[in-house]
Amino acid sequence: MPAVSRPVPEDVAGTVLRVLAYVGALAVLAIAAAGFLRLGGAATDSSPRPAQARWVEIERPHPAFALALPELGGPPSRYAILRREGDDARKDVLSFGDAAGSGPYVMVEIYRPGAADERFLDAASEVAARILDFTVTDDVKAAGSIASKFGPLPLVDFAIAANGKERRCLGFARPFNDPAMEIAGWSCSAGAEVVNRATLACALDRLTLLSAGGDEKLAELFARAEIRRTFCGERDPLLAPTPERRQQAAAAPAAKPRPPLRLH
């Protein structure tokens, strides 16, 4: 017998429609909840982070360190002392030349942290953090080490661009535990030529302490370093005399002329 179609009762049809409407409402609520959670997560991720402590440069600084670089030909030098707000960390920055100029450039930083539990990073990371404001054309990478009066000095190689001209640089970072401090910086050539490692070692050989400011451990560290000092250029003091040798030469009494020989 052929199937006979019968009309769906009105109460059944109404129930089906109500179920569909209910399911649709649940779907809408689920979509809205998912969107809310996404927005909430984004708001959490973009919540304000603690501001980085600000470094303040000290006016009319009294130098605690000295460095002479006669082989650079006398570029402008600068001494700056910076204090970090919050923990009073200190940076003594000695620079020679202009990082954005056309001649050689040298920067040496003596960093003393304010927090006793502060940890230093590897040389590549320490130098990379200090050149964020420069146009880096060749990334920082490990480049061995050199001997210095402060002990082995890890080196990194990189390049920066200034006024469209690339400059090759050699960076360094040497941390100390007692006292907690770090000597870091870099030397850049005037162009693409490789920085002379011996010249950099001699430059750090001349880094001397003028005043420890009552820090006995700092004074002891530099006193021990002076014992290992090689006095670069002592075979040719006119080419690259260290400050101590110049002072010794200036303090030496003038040679007295010999009396003329008398012939009998």
C-alpha positions as CSV (number, residue, x, y, z in Angstrom):
1,M,0.0,0.0,0.0
2,P,1.3,3.5,-0.8
3,A,2.5,5.5,2.2
4,V,0.0,8.0,3.4
5,S,1.4,11.4,4.4
6,R,-0.2,12.8,7.5
7,P,0.0,16.4,8.7
8,V,2.3,16.9,11.7
9,P,0.3,17.9,14.8
10,E,0.6,21.6,15.7
11,D,1.9,20.8,19.2
12,V,4.7,18.7,17.9
13,A,5.7,21.3,15.3
14,G,5.7,23.9,18.0
15,T,8.0,21.8,20.2
16,V,10.5,21.4,17.4
17,L,10.6,25.1,16.7
18,R,11.2,25.8,20.4
19,V,14.0,23.3,20.6
20,L,15.7,24.8,17.5
21,A,15.3,28.3,19.0
22,Y,16.8,27.1,22.3
23,V,19.8,25.5,20.5
24,G,20.3,28.6,18.5
25,A,20.3,30.8,21.6
26,L,22.9,28.5,23.2
27,A,25.1,28.8,20.2
28,V,24.9,32.6,20.3
29,L,25.8,32.6,24.0
30,A,28.8,30.3,23.3
31,I,30.1,32.6,20.6
32,A,29.7,35.7,22.8
33,A,31.4,33.9,25.7
34,A,34.3,32.9,23.5
35,G,34.7,36.5,22.3
36,F,34.6,37.8,25.8
37,L,37.3,35.4,26.9
38,R,39.5,36.4,24.0
39,L,39.1,40.1,24.8
40,G,39.8,39.4,28.5
41,G,43.0,37.5,27.6
42,A,44.1,40.3,25.4
43,A,43.5,42.8,28.1
44,T,45.5,40.7,30.5
45,D,48.4,40.4,28.1
46,S,48.4,44.2,27.4
47,S,48.3,45.2,31.1
48,P,50.8,47.8,32.0
49,R,54.2,46.4,32.8
50,P,56.5,47.9,35.5
51,A,58.5,50.8,34.0
52,Q,62.2,50.4,33.5
53,A,64.2,52.3,36.1
54,R,65.5,55.6,34.7
55,W,69.2,56.4,34.5
56,V,70.1,60.0,35.5
57,E,73.4,61.6,34.5
58,I,75.2,63.4,37.3
59,E,76.1,67.0,36.7
60,R,79.8,68.0,37.1
61,P,81.0,64.4,37.8
62,H,84.2,63.7,39.7
63,P,86.0,61.0,37.7
64,A,86.8,57.8,39.6
65,F,88.7,56.2,36.7
66,A,91.2,57.4,34.1
67,L,92.1,56.1,30.6
68,A,94.6,57.5,28.1
69,L,94.4,56.6,24.4
70,P,97.2,58.6,22.7
71,E,97.2,56.2,19.7
72,L,93.8,57.5,18.6
73,G,95.3,60.8,17.7
74,G,93.4,62.9,20.3
75,P,89.7,62.5,19.5
76,P,87.3,64.3,21.9
77,S,86.9,62.5,25.2
78,R,84.0,62.5,27.6
79,Y,83.5,61.2,31.2
80,A,79.9,60.6,32.4
81,I,78.5,59.2,35.6
82,L,75.0,57.8,35.6
83,R,72.9,56.7,38.6
84,R,69.8,54.4,38.4
85,E,66.7,55.5,40.2
86,G,65.5,53.0,42.8
87,D,68.6,51.1,43.6
88,D,71.4,53.7,43.0
89,A,73.4,51.5,40.6
90,R,76.2,53.4,39.0
91,K,77.9,53.6,35.6
92,D,81.1,55.4,34.9
93,V,81.4,55.9,31.1
94,L,84.6,56.9,29.4
95,S,84.3,57.5,25.7
96,F,86.7,58.7,23.0
97,G,85.5,60.0,19.6
98,D,81.9,60.0,18.2
99,A,80.0,56.8,17.6
100,A,78.2,58.5,14.7
101,G,81.4,60.1,13.4
102,S,84.0,59.1,10.8
103,G,86.9,58.4,13.1
104,P,87.6,55.6,15.6
105,Y,85.5,55.3,18.7
106,V,86.1,53.7,22.0
107,M,83.7,53.3,25.0
108,V,84.6,51.8,28.4
109,E,81.9,51.4,31.0
110,I,82.5,50.5,34.7
111,Y,79.1,49.3,36.0
112,R,78.4,48.7,39.7
113,P,74.9,47.3,40.4
114,G,72.7,48.5,43.2
115,A,71.2,45.2,44.1
116,A,73.4,42.5,45.6
117,D,71.6,39.7,43.8
118,E,71.9,41.1,40.3
119,R,73.5,38.7,37.8
120,F,75.5,39.5,34.8
121,L,74.9,37.9,31.4
122,D,77.4,36.5,28.8
123,A,79.5,39.0,26.9
124,A,77.4,38.9,23.7
125,S,74.2,39.7,25.7
126,E,75.8,42.4,27.7
127,V,77.2,44.2,24.6
128,A,74.0,43.7,22.6
129,A,72.0,45.4,25.4
130,R,74.3,48.4,25.2
131,I,74.0,49.0,21.4
132,L,70.2,49.0,21.1
133,D,70.2,52.6,20.0
134,F,72.6,51.9,17.1
135,T,72.0,50.6,13.6
136,V,73.5,47.1,13.8
137,T,74.4,45.8,10.4
138,D,76.1,42.6,11.6
139,D,74.8,40.9,14.8
140,V,76.9,40.5,17.9
141,K,78.7,37.1,18.0
142,A,81.4,35.6,20.2
143,A,85.0,36.3,19.0
144,G,87.2,34.5,21.5
145,S,89.1,36.4,24.3
146,I,92.3,38.4,25.0
147,A,94.5,38.5,28.1
148,S,94.3,41.7,30.2
149,K,95.4,42.9,33.6
150,F,91.9,42.1,34.8
151,G,92.1,38.5,33.6
152,P,90.7,36.9,30.4
153,L,88.5,39.3,28.6
154,P,85.7,37.7,26.5
155,L,85.3,39.5,23.1
156,V,82.4,39.9,20.6
157,D,82.4,41.0,17.0
158,F,79.7,43.2,15.4
159,A,79.3,46.1,13.0
160,I,77.2,49.3,13.1
161,A,76.3,51.9,10.5
162,A,76.7,55.6,11.0
163,N,75.7,58.1,8.3
164,G,75.4,55.2,5.8
165,K,78.9,53.9,6.5
166,E,79.6,50.6,8.2
167,R,82.1,50.4,11.0
168,R,83.6,47.2,12.4
169,C,83.6,46.9,16.2
170,L,85.0,44.7,18.9
171,G,83.1,44.5,22.2
172,F,84.0,43.1,25.6
173,A,82.4,42.4,28.9
174,R,84.2,41.1,32.1
175,P,82.1,40.6,35.3
176,F,83.5,40.4,38.8
177,N,82.0,38.9,41.9
178,D,83.9,40.6,44.7
179,P,83.2,43.5,44.4
180,A,80.1,43.1,42.2
181,M,80.9,45.1,39.1
182,E,81.5,44.8,35.3
183,I,83.9,46.3,32.9
184,A,82.3,46.5,29.4
185,G,82.4,48.5,26.2
186,W,83.6,48.3,22.6
187,S,86.1,49.8,20.2
188,C,85.1,50.7,16.6
189,S,87.4,51.3,13.7
190,A,86.8,54.2,11.3
191,G,85.5,51.8,8.6
192,A,85.3,48.2,7.7
193,E,88.8,47.3,8.9
194,V,89.0,44.8,11.8
195,V,89.8,46.3,15.2
196,N,93.3,45.5,16.4
197,R,93.0,43.3,19.5
198,A,96.4,44.2,20.8
199,T,95.4,47.9,20.7
200,L,92.3,47.1,22.7
201,A,94.3,45.1,25.3
202,C,96.7,48.0,25.7
203,A,93.8,50.5,26.1
204,L,92.4,48.4,29.0
205,D,95.9,48.1,30.4
206,R,95.8,51.9,31.0
207,L,92.4,51.9,32.8
208,T,93.3,53.1,36.2
209,L,91.5,53.9,39.5
210,L,91.6,57.5,40.7
211,S,89.3,57.2,43.7
212,A,87.6,54.1,45.2
213,G,85.2,56.3,47.2
214,G,85.8,54.3,50.3
215,D,85.2,50.9,48.5
216,E,88.1,48.8,49.8
217,K,87.2,45.9,47.6
218,L,87.3,48.1,44.4
219,A,90.7,49.4,45.5
220,E,92.0,45.9,46.0
221,L,90.8,44.7,42.6
222,F,92.6,47.5,40.8
223,A,95.7,47.1,43.0
224,R,95.9,43.4,42.0
225,A,95.3,44.3,38.4
226,E,98.3,46.8,38.5
227,I,100.6,43.9,39.5
228,R,99.7,42.2,36.2
229,R,100.0,45.3,34.2
230,T,102.1,44.9,31.1
231,F,102.8,48.6,30.3
232,C,102.0,48.4,26.6
233,G,104.4,50.5,24.6
234,E,107.2,50.6,27.2
235,R,109.6,49.6,24.4
236,D,108.5,52.7,22.6
237,P,107.2,55.1,25.2
238,L,106.9,57.9,22.8
239,L,104.4,56.0,20.7
240,A,102.0,54.8,23.4
241,P,103.1,55.7,26.9
242,T,100.9,54.7,29.8
243,P,99.9,57.4,32.3
244,E,102.1,55.9,35.1
245,R,105.2,55.9,32.9
246,R,104.6,59.5,31.8
247,Q,104.3,60.5,35.5
248,Q,107.6,58.6,36.3
249,A,109.3,60.3,33.4
250,A,108.1,63.7,34.6
251,A,109.2,63.1,38.2
252,A,112.6,61.9,37.2
253,P,115.4,64.5,37.9
254,A,117.0,66.0,34.9
255,A,120.3,64.6,34.0
256,K,123.2,66.7,35.1
257,P,125.8,67.6,32.4
258,R,129.1,65.9,32.9
259,P,132.1,68.2,33.5
260,P,134.4,68.6,30.6
261,L,137.4,66.3,30.4
262,R,140.7,68.0,31.4
263,L,143.7,67.1,29.4
264,H,147.0,67.1,31.3
